[in-house]
């Protein structure tokens, strides 16, 4: 056969083979977390009661965290969970593949939206906060729990804040964490499903000690950032104004109002 015909045929065969191989690999490796919600171990002692924020989307309850999914942005506006000292294990688990969240009515965005986008698949509930069992760790790899993050942000200041949050959980035994991207119209998008790229991310860490309520909050730009995360402390009111989310409506008004307007709490969270 003439060479000028051989090469195009080979290219077609290889391309077709890779296409079907990708589909085969996806089916074999996208292992969906199989967790019996009725028998899943409790992750907390209900210290925080019903502290879920308000929702502008669909609330989805998983065994090890809860989220509010915004279909128009193809990601969660918040992920909330309790983090206890006993969760802070160093267990090593095989890293799962990301998989769409079937509990979201429309299913969460496919991980392929992130391919060649220049952005990391950034966890909202960090895998490092859920190493205490494989099921808990695996559940953090649902794509409803990720958002496009700049690599230097994800591996830099945001990672430092996540590590500090684990430190606080170890020091105070039990904290409540809410985190997400600042979602708004006009954001850059990636992938065929137009996953929004937040310009900044927020994190709130909340603690109760008897009658003492305290929280610390941050908004950090989604990019290369210098300095300490303490430089990005804000009040919870600031986050509520930017997100339209009410974070502590379950608290008595006097406590909620004081907690949300206070951004001078660094001395509590060393």
Secondary structure as the mmCIF struct_conf table of DSSP 4:
data_model
#
loop_
_struct_conf.conf_type_id
_struct_conf.id
_struct_conf.beg_label_comp_id
_struct_conf.beg_label_asym_id
_struct_conf.beg_label_seq_id
_struct_conf.end_label_comp_id
_struct_conf.end_label_asym_id
_struct_conf.end_label_seq_id
HELX_RH_AL_P HELX_RH_AL_P1 UNK A 3 UNK A 29
TURN_TY1_P TURN_TY1_P1 UNK A 37 UNK A 39
BEND BEND1 UNK A 40 UNK A 40
HELX_LH_PP_P HELX_LH_PP_P1 UNK A 41 UNK A 42
BEND BEND2 UNK A 43 UNK A 44
BEND BEND3 UNK A 46 UNK A 46
TURN_TY1_P TURN_TY1_P2 UNK A 47 UNK A 48
BEND BEND4 UNK A 50 UNK A 50
HELX_LH_PP_P HELX_LH_PP_P2 UNK A 52 UNK A 54
BEND BEND5 UNK A 56 UNK A 57
STRN STRN1 UNK A 58 UNK A 61
BEND BEND6 UNK A 63 UNK A 64
STRN STRN2 UNK A 66 UNK A 70
TURN_TY1_P TURN_TY1_P3 UNK A 71 UNK A 74
STRN STRN3 UNK A 75 UNK A 84
HELX_RH_3T_P HELX_RH_3T_P1 UNK A 85 UNK A 87
HELX_LH_PP_P HELX_LH_PP_P3 UNK A 94 UNK A 98
STRN STRN4 UNK A 99 UNK A 99
TURN_TY1_P TURN_TY1_P4 UNK A 102 UNK A 103
BEND BEND7 UNK A 104 UNK A 104
TURN_TY1_P TURN_TY1_P5 UNK A 105 UNK A 106
HELX_LH_PP_P HELX_LH_PP_P4 UNK A 108 UNK A 110
HELX_RH_3T_P HELX_RH_3T_P2 UNK A 111 UNK A 114
TURN_TY1_P TURN_TY1_P6 UNK A 115 UNK A 116
BEND BEND8 UNK A 117 UNK A 118
STRN STRN5 UNK A 120 UNK A 123
BEND BEND9 UNK A 124 UNK A 125
HELX_RH_3T_P HELX_RH_3T_P3 UNK A 127 UNK A 129
BEND BEND10 UNK A 132 UNK A 133
HELX_RH_AL_P HELX_RH_AL_P2 UNK A 134 UNK A 139
TURN_TY1_P TURN_TY1_P7 UNK A 140 UNK A 141
STRN STRN6 UNK A 142 UNK A 142
HELX_RH_3T_P HELX_RH_3T_P4 UNK A 143 UNK A 145
STRN STRN7 UNK A 146 UNK A 149
HELX_RH_AL_P HELX_RH_AL_P3 UNK A 151 UNK A 154
TURN_TY1_P TURN_TY1_P8 UNK A 155 UNK A 156
HELX_RH_AL_P HELX_RH_AL_P4 UNK A 157 UNK A 172
BEND BEND11 UNK A 173 UNK A 173
STRN STRN8 UNK A 174 UNK A 181
TURN_TY1_P TURN_TY1_P9 UNK A 185 UNK A 186
STRN STRN9 UNK A 189 UNK A 190
TURN_TY1_P TURN_TY1_P10 UNK A 191 UNK A 194
STRN STRN10 UNK A 195 UNK A 196
BEND BEND12 UNK A 199 UNK A 199
STRN STRN11 UNK A 200 UNK A 209
TURN_TY1_P TURN_TY1_P11 UNK A 210 UNK A 211
STRN STRN12 UNK A 212 UNK A 221
BEND BEND13 UNK A 222 UNK A 223
BEND BEND14 UNK A 227 UNK A 227
HELX_RH_3T_P HELX_RH_3T_P5 UNK A 229 UNK A 232
STRN STRN13 UNK A 233 UNK A 234
HELX_RH_AL_P HELX_RH_AL_P5 UNK A 236 UNK A 243
BEND BEND15 UNK A 247 UNK A 247
TURN_TY1_P TURN_TY1_P12 UNK A 249 UNK A 250
BEND BEND16 UNK A 251 UNK A 251
HELX_RH_AL_P HELX_RH_AL_P6 UNK A 253 UNK A 261
HELX_RH_3T_P HELX_RH_3T_P6 UNK A 266 UNK A 268
#
